[in-house]
Amino acid sequence: MPVLGATATDRAERPVAHPFVLSRPHGTVIAEGVSEHFDRASAAADALRTGQVAAIVGALPFAPDGPAALTAPNTLHHSPAHYDAPAADLPPITITGALPSEGEHVDRVETVLRLLRSDDNDLLKVVLARALALRADRPVTPHDLLVALTRNDPLHNGFLVDLTAAGGVWTGRHLVGSSPEVLVRRRGDRVTAHPLAGSAPRHCDPGIDRATADRLAGSAKNLAEHAHVIDAIRAALEPLCVDLDIPEQPTVTSTRQLWHLGTPIEGRLHDPGVTALDLALAVHPTPAICGTPTAAARDLILATEGDRGFYAGALGWCDAAGDGEWLVTIRCAVLDADGVGLTAYAGGGIVADSDPADELAETTVKFGTVLDALGVLR
């Protein structure tokens, strides 16, 4: 087992590889070993619900018909401390390409804006994403990337998922990142979520930074974008919950790079047999990473970008009691099986009054979570 919350002088040995790690402000979940693979979420949910497996960990894809990367671990460990363990220094990591180019991303945004502004269109929001190809000077391990990400995040958020269960091109690849967004969390009959939608970049000057947050809190564009997300989550959770509490207005929350509009949601389950994985499947994907209406936005995204794989999916865990936590798969990268190539992802919500240059700039800021943690020069 890794040392959690250890100091540098405590770090004597490197930990073994784990198929799944999730570090959060309230603690860490680590999976050891793999007893079964699932490339379909429905099969994993059934196995968990019927007691065939004691826990499920892993990642859900963005596209509903894409392969999942879910495993039943031999053991699931919980710790109240954040994740920290001995790690090697990362080699130089450089950007080798943009997928698509910045110019093409702007063109895509402009195309979507024309659609959003047309009279014969029902779409209200579409989330467009782009990627950066990275290359390390020598092979790196998923663990070393995870440690770098959790140490760079003030709240020690970080995750690592072995994607081998999805098969095919995903064999040997790993998903790593530091997501700030809770899709859904279950403890007993209590359900919580904290969707984020609407953002603005942080500033090194405290006065400007605070003014930026205040403008975000009053931005009609961002408030409308956030409302789409809340409406969709309400529709998904109301049939499953009693006493669903959703504040009328979002609050401003922050990461190291961005201010976000966020809404803390709480409720209690009607049926205690509904698991955290069931809840994640009911809520995912939200308009925060897809759009409104969801199905039409998803179809347009797939037609425009192609397969997103696990970016803008969900990752998390669920135990035999049904408890668990699932996060939105953002601020992330996929490490190739050779340990050298990486692909980092970032996206932004496009609404009718979006500005293409601003949308490009937003993705650039969001890349900072991964690039800054890994020491990538820009």
Salt bridges, closest charged atoms under 4 A:
GLU32 OE1 - HIS77 NE2 3.41
ASP46 OD1 - ARG49 NH1 2.92
ASP84 OD2 - ARG11 NH2 2.38
ASP84 OD1 - ARG151 NH2 3.02
GLU104 OE2 - ARG108 NH2 3.26
ASP144 OD1 - ARG14 NH2 2.68
ASP162 OD2 - HIS174 NE2 3.94
ASP189 OD2 - ARG268 NH1 3.76
ASP209 OD2 - ARG202 NH2 2.70
ASP214 OD1 - ARG210 NH2 3.53
GLU225 OE2 - LYS125 NZ 3.18
GLU225 OE1 - LYS221 NZ 3.80
ASP231 OD1 - ARG234 NH1 3.28
ASP243 OD2 - ARG268 NH2 2.48
GLU266 OE2 - ARG190 NH2 3.20
ASP278 OD1 - ARG49 NH2 2.54
GLU305 OE1 - ARG308 NE 2.75
ASP323 OD1 - ARG186 NH1 2.71
GLU325 OE2 - ARG24 NE 3.15
GLU325 OE1 - HIS26 NE2 3.07
GLU325 OE2 - ARG185 NE 3.95
ASP336 OD1 - ARG173 NH2 3.18
GLU362 OE2 - LYS366 NZ 2.63
ASP372 OD1 - ARG378 NH2 2.56
